[in-house]
Amino acid sequence: MPTLIPNAKTYFADQNGRPLAGGKVYFYLPGTETKKDTFQDRAQTIPNTNPVVLDSFGEAVIWGTGTYRQVLTDANDNQLWDQITEDTSGGLIGNMTDNIFRAADGDFVPGTTTQLTLSAGPGSIENTWIYFGPLYQTDDGITLDGTVLTFPSAIPVGVDEVTVKIGSTIAIGTPGAATVTDSSVAPNAGINSSKLSFLQRGGGAVARTVQNKLYEIFSVTDFGAKGDGTTDDTTAIQNAENAVAAIGGGFLMFPEGTYLISNTGISKASKVDWIGSANGASVLKAAASVFSTAGMVNGSNLSGFEIDGIVFDFSAASGDLGLINLSMTNDYTVQRCQFVGNFKFGVSHNGGDRFIYRNNKFLRTAGATSQNQGLLVSTSAGPCRNGLIESNYHLNTGMDLSCQYTTIRDNQTYNWQFGAGITIEQNDLCSDLKIIGNTNIGGAGTDVNNTVCLGIENWAPRSQIIGNTCSANAGDGISNGGQDCQIIGNACVNNGQVSGNGITSRYTSASINGNYSTIAGNCCIDTQGSHTQSYGYADFNNSVFGVFLSGNVFTGNKLGGENILGTTAVATPMLHGSVSVTPGTLANGASAGGGFALSGSAVGDMCVVGYGADLQGVKLSAWVNSANNVNFRFENNTGASVSLGTQNIYIGVFKRFNAAQL
């Protein structure tokens, strides 16, 4: 219900206290220039003008509801104030009522009356407020029986009026629609979110409190993190992590900002998902100190969490541990994160199964010949199995992985100076990998271990190395020391910038070698004007055994297509050649033949041969009679003369099998 603002007839004065005759009062929606009506009557049927023009006494009748922006000017439009005001009782609710007793009306006799009967029962004495005249009376000694109020002594002489307020609910104002604005609520007003309701849109939604809704997601700023790049937010973030873990897990948000982390780091908990902004603006920045005993984020024996969309900035710090440093941790994901600075390890995963690293960027400030990796997966604390490492980007650093049954695919690595773009370690807990579709370009120089930086270095047996691109590296494109591997469909181009081949089969010992592997369908070529890639394929030494080569392209290399050193190696790309011949008429028992050059053929290789027309029973054979030369012969044992015209003969040569392999 509307009320007067604030009196039945409102009076305005000028700066000297004189009536503001002819003054003007403008009313707007708070915080706007949009006018809001007032009225001349309580029913709000007769609008005032806006502005309301004051009479000669500086007065006007002004009714209204809710909150207004009120601008007062004099008759010449000189502004006197611009303030927020509101009605005094619009929309009041509550059950408070006044019982007023007067001696003049015979309701009580001062000095004699000890009881008063109320209009309704308050329920308890606590629901009464008693005044003798203007003086409030405490409840001491006063009793209530239904509607009868009994005082411990007579109402004093001199008291002419007793007021008893009764009720259980204090009247409060119910704001009108769109009337609660920033200007009408004090800062930190402390309205409890448990008092506010929330209803999700959509059919079947169930109402709950705003507090319940907000409890779904925690933010590090809820615990005092500033994100201003200068305040140490380590404790605040740790408190937030602990709070989410204490309720069994959930989401922990990192709003846009730069959160400074001290060298004590953060202790990660299980089942707490970290969520940053999608645009790389949620940054954890390592303080300018040495991280010697902890990484930025540390944890062991954890499971069941994600870290998503966080930038880890190590550019001002130093230390040998991972920016994320985890041990024996299972079932977790790190994705869409960035690791920046001259770190030794961007992430160190030391033991644990079912890990996922996806769509991360490891951006080392500069390459270095000492050990550094964007992603290090180590088995020194225990096995690392069933992982997925995909679509990560490495600049000026590579990956070092020791794991089993793990897929490594679609990663990109550029311009590293230590080890290989992808190094697969040599130990009993490293095997059975899928290394698919990765790009490794620009490994430069020789590192501190005298390793000429190469594209992929694999020591894991029974691994598939398929569809990778390894180009312009100082060493080999692919070096394989794992037995029973499949190396198929890779492009190894322009490697050996210092010294190396397209693909090399390694042999270290009887148990550590690349024997019995299939190398097929690869393109290992050198397209440079000055060739650097020594061979398309080469054996590391003459102990390499049982490697099967087929269908590869090994052209343009510096020293040749293949360098077969192993005494038992199988090299079986078929060599092809053809030549035009005219056998003529061959009498029964006669023969005719010739020879031609076929590069790569050697005595003992196997030959197949065909003729471009019907041989009419004539026998055609071919053999390698000396290095790079093939002979052929037509023999007529049909019992009659046969005439053969000019046609091409086609010869295919398979490299020889060593007797030890048959």
RAVEN-V700848 format. One record per pair of residues at least 24 apart in sequence whose C-alpha atoms are under 7 Angstrom apart, sorted by the first residue. I is the first residue (numbers start at 1). GAP is how many residues later the second one is. D is the distance in Angstrom with one decimal. If there is no record, write none. Layout:
[[I GAP D] [I GAP D]]
This chain:
[[1 89 5.3] [1 90 5.7] [2 40 6.6] [2 61 6.9] [2 62 5.8] [2 63 5.0] [2 88 5.2] [3 60 6.1] [3 61 6.4] [3 62 6.8] [3 84 6.2] [3 85 6.8] [3 86 6.4] [3 87 6.0] [4 58 6.4] [4 59 4.8] [4 60 6.6] [4 83 6.6] [5 57 6.1] [5 58 5.9] [5 59 6.6] [5 82 5.3] [6 81 6.6] [6 82 6.8] [8 53 6.4] [9 50 6.4] [9 51 5.6] [9 52 4.7] [9 53 6.9] [10 49 5.4] [10 50 5.5] [10 51 6.1] [10 52 6.9] [11 47 5.7] [11 48 4.5] [11 49 6.9] [12 46 5.3] [12 47 6.2] [13 45 6.5] [19 38 5.4] [19 39 4.7] [20 37 6.9] [20 38 4.4] [20 54 6.7] [21 33 6.0] [21 34 5.7] [21 35 4.4] [21 36 5.6] [21 37 4.5] [22 31 5.9] [22 32 4.9] [22 33 5.7] [22 34 6.3] [22 36 6.8] [22 52 6.8] [22 53 4.9] [23 30 5.8] [23 31 5.2] [23 35 6.8] [23 50 5.8] [23 51 4.2] [23 52 4.5] [24 27 5.6] [24 28 5.6] [24 29 4.7] [24 30 6.2] [24 48 5.9] [24 49 5.2] [24 50 6.1] [24 51 6.4] [25 26 5.0] [25 27 5.0] [25 28 6.6] [25 45 6.8] [25 46 5.8] [25 47 4.7] [25 48 6.5] [26 24 5.7] [26 25 4.3] [26 26 6.5] [26 44 5.7] [26 45 5.0] [26 46 6.4] [27 24 6.9] [27 41 6.1] [27 42 5.6] [27 43 4.8] [27 44 6.5] [28 40 5.7] [28 41 4.9] [28 42 6.6] [29 39 5.5] [29 40 5.8] [30 37 7.0] [30 38 5.5] [30 39 4.7] [30 54 6.8] [38 24 6.2] [38 25 5.6] [38 26 5.0] [39 24 4.9] [39 25 6.2] [65 25 6.1] [66 24 6.7] [66 109 6.3] [66 110 5.6] [66 113 6.1] [67 112 5.6] [89 84 6.1] [90 83 6.3] [91 82 5.4] [91 83 4.8] [91 84 6.9] [92 79 5.8] [92 80 5.2] [92 81 4.4] [92 82 5.9] [93 78 5.0] [93 79 5.7] [93 80 6.6] [94 75 5.0] [94 76 5.5] [94 77 4.3] [94 78 6.9] [95 72 5.4] [95 73 6.6] [95 74 5.5] [96 69 6.7] [96 70 5.7] [96 71 4.5] [96 72 7.0] [96 73 6.4] [96 74 6.3] [96 75 6.8] [97 68 5.7] [97 69 5.5] [97 70 6.5] [98 65 6.7] [98 66 5.9] [98 67 4.5] [98 68 6.5] [99 64 5.8] [99 65 5.1] [99 66 6.2] [100 62 5.9] [100 63 4.6] [100 64 6.4] [101 60 5.7] [101 61 5.1] [101 62 6.3] [102 58 5.9] [102 59 4.6] [102 60 6.6] [103 57 5.2] [103 58 6.3] [110 45 5.3] [110 46 5.4] [110 47 4.6] [110 48 6.8] [110 49 6.4] [111 43 5.2] [111 44 5.5] [111 45 5.0] [111 46 4.9] [112 42 5.1] [112 43 6.7] [113 41 5.1] [113 42 5.8] [114 36 5.8] [114 37 5.2] [114 39 5.9] [114 40 4.5] [114 41 6.2] [115 33 6.7] [115 34 5.5] [115 35 4.5] [115 36 6.2] [116 32 5.9] [116 33 5.3] [116 34 6.7] [117 30 5.6] [117 31 4.6] [117 32 6.2] [118 29 5.1] [118 30 6.3] [119 28 7.0] [120 27 5.9] [121 25 5.3] [121 26 4.5] [122 44 5.7] [122 45 5.9] [127 39 5.7] [127 40 5.4] [127 41 5.5] [128 36 6.5] [128 37 5.5] [128 38 4.6] [128 39 6.8] [129 35 5.6] [129 36 4.9] [129 37 6.6] [130 33 5.9] [130 34 4.5] [130 35 6.4] [131 31 5.7] [131 32 5.1] [131 33 6.4] [132 27 6.2] [132 29 6.3] [132 30 4.8] [132 31 6.7] [133 26 6.2] [133 27 6.8] [133 28 5.2] [133 29 5.8] [217 33 6.9] [217 34 5.2] [217 35 6.3] [218 33 6.1] [218 34 4.8] [218 35 6.0] [219 33 5.3] [219 34 4.4] [219 35 6.1] [220 32 6.8] [220 33 6.3] [220 34 6.0] [227 30 4.5] [227 31 4.5] [227 32 4.3] [228 29 6.2] [228 30 5.6] [228 31 6.6] [229 29 4.7] [229 30 5.6] [229 31 5.6] [230 30 6.4] [231 29 6.3] [232 28 5.1] [232 29 6.1] [232 30 6.8] [233 26 5.8] [233 27 5.5] [233 28 6.1] [234 26 6.9] [234 27 5.0] [234 28 6.2] [234 31 6.9] [234 32 6.7] [238 28 6.0] [238 29 7.0] [241 28 6.9] [244 28 6.5] [245 24 6.4] [245 26 6.9] [245 27 6.3] [254 28 6.1] [255 27 6.1] [256 25 5.0] [256 26 4.6] [257 24 6.2] [257 25 5.2] [257 26 6.2] [258 24 6.3] [258 25 4.6] [258 26 5.9] [258 27 6.4] [259 24 6.0] [259 25 4.9] [259 26 5.9] [260 24 6.1] [260 25 4.9] [260 26 6.0] [260 27 6.1] [261 24 5.9] [261 25 4.9] [261 26 5.7] [261 35 6.9] [262 24 6.3] [262 25 5.3] [263 24 6.9] [263 26 6.6] [263 27 6.7] [263 28 5.0] [263 31 6.7] [263 33 6.9] [264 30 6.1] [265 29 6.1] [265 30 5.9] [265 31 4.4] [265 32 5.6] [265 33 7.0] [266 30 6.1] [266 31 4.8] [266 32 6.1] [267 30 6.1] [267 31 5.1] [267 32 5.8] [268 29 6.4] [268 30 5.7] [268 31 5.1] [269 33 6.7] [270 32 5.1] [270 33 5.2] [270 34 5.8] [270 35 6.0] [271 32 6.7] [271 33 4.8] [271 34 4.7] [272 33 5.5] [273 32 5.1] [273 33 4.7] [273 34 5.9] [274 32 6.1] [274 33 4.7] [274 34 6.0] [275 32 6.4] [275 33 5.1] [275 34 6.1] [276 32 6.1] [276 33 4.5] [276 34 5.1] [277 32 5.9] [278 31 5.9] [280 29 6.4] [280 30 6.6] [280 31 6.2] [282 28 5.5] [282 29 6.1] [283 27 6.0] [283 28 4.6] [283 29 6.0] [283 30 6.8] [284 27 6.0] [284 28 5.0] [284 29 6.1] [285 27 6.1] [285 28 4.6] [285 29 6.3] [286 27 6.1] [286 28 5.3] [286 30 6.7] [286 31 6.0] [287 29 6.5] [287 30 6.1] [288 28 4.8] [288 29 4.7] [289 28 5.1] [289 29 6.5] [290 27 5.9] [290 28 4.9] [290 29 5.4] [291 27 6.1] [291 28 4.6] [292 27 5.5] [292 28 6.7] [294 27 6.7] [295 26 5.4] [295 27 5.5] [295 28 5.0] [295 29 6.2] [295 30 5.8] [296 27 5.0] [296 28 6.1] [297 26 6.3] [297 27 4.8] [297 28 6.0] [298 26 6.1] [298 27 4.8] [298 28 5.7] [299 26 6.6] [299 27 5.0] [299 28 6.4] [300 26 5.6] [300 27 4.5] [300 28 5.7] [300 29 6.0] [301 26 6.5] [301 27 5.0] [301 28 5.1] [302 27 4.7] [302 28 6.4] [303 26 5.6] [303 27 4.8] [303 28 5.3] [303 29 6.1] [304 26 7.0] [304 27 5.1] [304 28 5.2] [305 27 5.0] [305 28 6.6] [306 26 5.7] [306 27 4.7] [306 28 5.8] [307 26 6.4] [307 27 4.8] [307 28 6.4] [308 26 6.1] [308 27 5.1] [308 28 5.7] [308 29 6.1] [309 26 6.7] [309 27 4.9] [309 28 4.8] [310 27 4.9] [310 28 6.6] [311 26 5.6] [311 27 4.6] [311 28 6.1] [312 26 6.0] [312 27 4.9] [312 28 6.2] [313 26 6.2] [313 27 4.9] [313 28 6.2] [314 26 5.8] [314 27 4.7] [314 28 6.9] [314 29 6.5] [315 25 6.4] [315 26 4.0] [315 27 6.3] [318 25 6.9] [320 24 5.4] [321 24 6.3] [322 24 5.3] [322 25 4.9] [322 26 5.0] [323 24 5.8] [324 24 6.2] [325 24 6.5] [326 24 6.1] [327 24 5.6] [328 24 4.3] [328 53 6.9] [328 54 6.9] [330 24 5.7] [330 25 6.2] [331 24 5.5] [332 24 6.4] [333 24 6.0] [334 24 6.5] [335 24 5.5] [335 25 5.6] [336 24 4.7] [337 24 6.4] [338 24 5.9] [339 24 5.9] [340 24 5.7] [340 25 7.0] [341 24 5.1] [342 24 6.7] [344 27 6.8] [344 28 4.5] [344 29 6.3] [345 27 5.7] [345 28 5.0] [345 29 5.4] [345 30 6.4] [345 31 6.6] [346 27 6.7] [346 28 4.5] [346 29 5.8] [347 27 6.3] [347 28 5.0] [347 29 6.1] [348 27 6.4] [348 28 4.9] [348 29 6.1] [349 27 6.2] [349 28 4.8] [349 29 6.2] [350 27 6.0] [350 28 4.7] [350 29 5.8] [350 30 6.5] [350 31 5.7] [351 27 6.3] [351 28 5.3] [351 30 5.2] [351 31 4.4] [351 32 5.2] [351 33 5.1] [352 30 6.8] [352 31 6.2] [352 32 4.9] [352 33 6.9] [353 31 5.1] [353 32 4.7] [353 33 5.9] [353 34 6.5] [354 31 6.3] [354 32 4.9] [354 33 4.8] [355 32 4.7] [355 33 6.4] [356 31 5.8] [356 32 4.8] [356 33 5.9] [357 31 6.3] [357 32 4.8] [357 33 6.4] [358 31 6.0] [358 32 5.0] [358 33 5.7] [358 34 5.9] [359 31 6.7] [359 32 4.9] [359 33 4.7] [360 32 4.8] [360 33 6.3] [361 31 5.9] [361 32 4.7] [361 33 6.0] [362 31 6.1] [362 32 4.8] [362 33 6.3] [363 31 6.1] [363 32 5.1] [363 33 6.9] [364 31 6.1] [364 32 5.5] [364 33 6.3] [366 30 5.6] [367 29 4.5] [367 30 6.2] [367 49 5.4] [367 50 5.5] [368 49 5.3] [368 50 6.5] [369 48 5.0] [369 49 4.9] [369 78 4.4] [369 79 5.7] [370 48 6.3] [370 77 6.5] [370 78 5.8] [371 47 6.1] [372 25 6.5] [372 46 6.9] [373 24 5.4] [373 25 5.0] [373 26 5.2] [373 27 6.4] [374 24 5.7] [374 25 5.8] [375 24 5.0] [375 25 6.5] [376 24 5.0] [376 25 5.9] [377 24 4.6] [377 25 5.6] [378 24 5.3] [379 50 7.0] [383 46 6.2] [398 24 6.1] [399 24 6.1] [400 24 6.2] [401 24 6.1] [402 28 5.2] [403 26 6.2] [403 27 4.7] [403 28 6.7] [404 25 6.5] [404 26 5.1] [404 27 4.9] [404 28 5.7] [404 29 6.1] [405 26 6.9] [405 27 5.2] [405 28 5.3] [406 27 5.2] [406 28 6.4] [407 26 6.0] [407 27 4.7] [407 28 6.2] [408 26 6.0] [408 27 4.8] [408 28 6.3] [409 26 5.8] [409 27 4.7] [409 28 5.4] [409 29 5.6] [410 26 6.6] [410 27 4.8] [410 28 4.5] [411 27 4.8] [411 28 6.3] [412 26 5.9] [412 27 4.7] [412 28 6.1] [413 26 6.2] [413 27 4.8] [413 28 6.4] [414 26 6.1] [414 27 5.1] [414 28 5.5] [414 29 6.7] [415 26 6.7] [415 27 4.5] [415 28 5.0] [415 29 6.4] [416 26 7.0] [416 27 4.9] [416 28 6.3] [417 26 5.9] [417 27 5.2] [417 28 6.2] [417 30 6.3] [417 36 6.3] [418 29 5.1] [418 35 6.2] [419 28 6.7] [419 32 6.1] [419 34 5.1] [419 35 6.7] [420 33 5.4] [420 34 4.7] [420 35 5.3] [420 36 5.7] [420 37 6.0] [421 33 6.6] [421 34 5.1] [421 35 6.0] [422 33 6.6] [422 34 4.9] [422 35 6.4] [423 33 6.0] [423 34 4.9] [423 35 6.3] [424 33 5.9] [424 34 4.7] [424 35 5.8] [424 36 6.5] [425 33 6.9] [425 34 5.8] [425 35 6.9] [426 33 5.1] [426 34 6.6] [430 30 5.4] [431 29 4.3] [431 30 5.1] [431 31 6.3] [431 32 6.6] [432 28 6.6] [432 29 6.2] [432 30 4.9] [432 31 4.6] [433 30 4.6] [433 31 6.2] [434 29 5.9] [434 30 4.9] [434 31 6.3] [435 29 5.9] [435 30 4.8] [435 31 6.3] [436 29 5.9] [436 30 4.9] [436 31 5.7] [436 32 6.0] [437 29 6.5] [437 30 4.8] [437 31 4.4] [438 30 4.8] [438 31 6.3] [439 29 5.9] [439 30 4.8] [439 31 6.1] [440 29 6.2] [440 30 4.8] [440 31 6.5] [441 29 5.8] [441 30 4.9] [441 31 5.8] [441 32 6.1] [442 29 6.8] [442 30 5.2] [442 31 4.9] [443 30 4.6] [443 31 5.8] [444 29 6.2] [444 30 5.2] [445 29 5.7] [445 53 6.8] [458 24 6.3] [461 24 6.1] [466 24 5.9] [471 24 5.6] [472 25 6.6] [473 24 6.0] [474 24 4.7] [474 25 6.3] [475 24 5.2] [475 25 4.4] [476 24 4.4] [476 25 4.7] [476 26 5.6] [476 27 6.3] [476 28 6.9] [477 24 6.5] [477 25 4.8] [477 26 5.9] [478 24 6.4] [478 25 4.8] [478 26 6.4] [479 24 5.8] [479 25 4.8] [479 26 6.2] [479 27 6.7] [480 24 6.3] [480 25 5.2] [480 26 5.7] [480 34 5.5] [481 24 6.3] [481 25 4.7] [481 26 6.3] [481 31 6.3] [481 32 4.3] [481 33 4.1] [482 30 6.7] [482 31 5.5] [482 32 4.6] [483 30 5.9] [483 31 4.5] [483 32 5.0] [483 33 5.9] [483 34 6.0] [484 31 6.5] [484 32 4.9] [484 33 4.4] [485 32 4.6] [485 33 6.3] [486 31 5.9] [486 32 4.9] [486 33 6.3] [487 31 6.0] [487 32 4.8] [487 33 6.5] [488 31 5.8] [488 32 5.0] [488 33 5.6] [488 34 5.8] [489 31 6.7] [489 32 4.8] [489 33 4.5] [490 32 4.8] [490 33 6.2] [491 31 6.0] [491 32 4.8] [491 33 5.9] [492 31 6.2] [492 32 4.6] [492 33 6.6] [493 31 5.7] [493 32 5.2] [493 33 5.6] [494 31 6.6] [494 32 4.6] [494 33 6.5] [494 34 6.7] [494 38 6.5] [494 39 5.6] [495 37 6.5] [495 38 5.0] [496 36 5.2] [496 37 4.5] [496 38 6.7] [497 35 5.6] [500 33 5.9] [500 34 6.0] [501 32 5.1] [501 33 5.1] [501 34 5.0] [501 35 5.9] [501 36 6.3] [501 37 6.8] [502 31 6.5] [502 33 6.3] [502 34 4.7] [502 35 5.8] [503 33 6.3] [503 34 4.8] [503 35 6.5] [504 33 5.8] [504 34 5.0] [504 35 5.7] [504 36 6.3] [505 33 6.5] [505 34 5.0] [505 35 5.7] [506 33 6.7] [506 34 5.0] [507 33 6.4] [507 34 6.8] [507 36 6.5] [507 37 5.9] [515 29 5.9] [515 30 5.1] [515 31 5.5] [515 32 5.6] [516 29 6.6] [516 30 4.5] [516 31 4.9] [517 30 5.0] [517 31 6.3] [518 29 6.0] [518 30 4.8] [518 31 6.2] [519 29 5.9] [519 30 4.9] [519 31 6.5] [520 29 5.6] [520 30 4.7] [520 31 5.5] [520 32 5.6] [521 29 6.6] [521 30 4.9] [521 31 4.5] [522 30 4.8] [522 31 6.2] [523 29 6.0] [523 30 4.8] [523 31 6.4] [524 29 6.0] [524 30 5.1] [525 29 5.5] [525 30 5.1] [525 31 5.6] [525 32 5.9] [526 29 7.0] [526 30 5.0] [526 31 5.1] [527 29 6.5] [531 26 6.3] [531 27 5.1] [532 26 5.9] [533 24 5.5] [533 25 5.7] [534 24 4.7] [534 25 5.1] [534 26 6.9] [535 24 5.8] [535 25 5.2] [535 26 5.2] [535 27 5.5] [535 28 6.6] [536 25 4.9] [536 26 5.8] [537 24 6.5] [537 25 4.8] [537 26 6.3] [538 24 5.6] [538 25 4.5] [538 26 6.0] [539 24 6.3] [539 25 5.6] [539 26 5.5] [539 27 6.4] [541 24 5.7] [541 25 6.3] [542 24 3.7] [542 25 5.8] [543 24 6.9] [544 25 6.4] [545 24 4.9] [546 24 5.9] [548 24 6.8] [549 24 6.2] [568 90 5.6] [568 92 6.8] [568 93 6.8] [570 87 6.1] [571 84 5.8] [572 82 5.6] [572 83 5.2] [573 81 6.7] [574 78 6.1] [574 79 5.4] [574 80 5.0] [575 77 5.5] [575 78 4.9] [575 79 6.6] [576 75 5.9] [576 76 4.7] [576 77 6.5] [577 73 6.0] [577 74 5.3] [577 75 6.5] [578 70 6.4] [578 71 5.5] [578 72 4.5] [578 73 6.0] [579 69 5.4] [579 70 5.6] [580 66 6.8] [580 67 5.5] [580 68 4.2] [580 69 6.4] [581 65 5.5] [581 66 5.7] [581 67 6.1] [582 62 7.0] [582 63 5.5] [582 64 4.2] [582 65 6.6] [583 61 5.6] [583 62 6.5] [584 59 5.4] [584 60 5.1] [584 61 5.9] [585 56 6.7] [585 57 5.5] [585 58 4.0] [585 59 6.2] [586 50 6.4] [586 55 5.5] [586 56 5.3] [586 57 6.1] [587 49 6.9] [587 53 6.4] [587 54 4.2] [587 55 6.5] [588 48 5.4] [588 49 5.5] [588 50 6.3] [588 51 5.2] [588 52 4.9] [588 53 5.2] [589 46 7.0] [589 47 5.3] [589 48 5.1] [590 45 6.1] [590 46 5.6] [591 42 6.8] [591 43 5.3] [591 44 4.3] [591 45 6.1] [592 41 5.7] [592 42 5.2] [592 43 6.8] [593 39 5.4] [593 40 4.1] [593 41 5.9] [594 37 5.7] [594 38 5.6] [594 39 6.7] [595 35 5.5] [595 36 4.0] [595 37 5.9] [596 33 5.9] [596 34 5.6] [596 35 6.6] [597 31 5.7] [597 32 4.5] [597 33 6.2] [598 30 4.9] [598 31 5.4] [598 32 6.5] [599 29 4.6] [600 28 5.5] [601 26 5.8] [601 27 4.6] [601 28 6.7] [601 52 6.9] [602 24 6.2] [602 25 4.5] [602 26 6.0] [603 24 6.2] [604 52 5.8] [605 48 6.5] [605 49 5.7] [605 50 4.8] [605 51 4.3] [606 47 5.5] [606 48 5.0] [606 49 6.4] [606 50 6.2] [607 44 6.7] [607 45 5.5] [607 46 4.4] [607 47 6.3] [608 43 5.6] [608 44 5.1] [608 45 6.5] [609 40 6.9] [609 41 5.5] [609 42 4.4] [609 43 6.4] [610 39 5.5] [610 40 5.1] [610 41 6.6] [611 36 6.9] [611 37 6.2] [611 38 4.5] [611 39 6.5] [612 35 5.4] [612 36 5.5] [612 37 6.2] [613 34 7.0]]
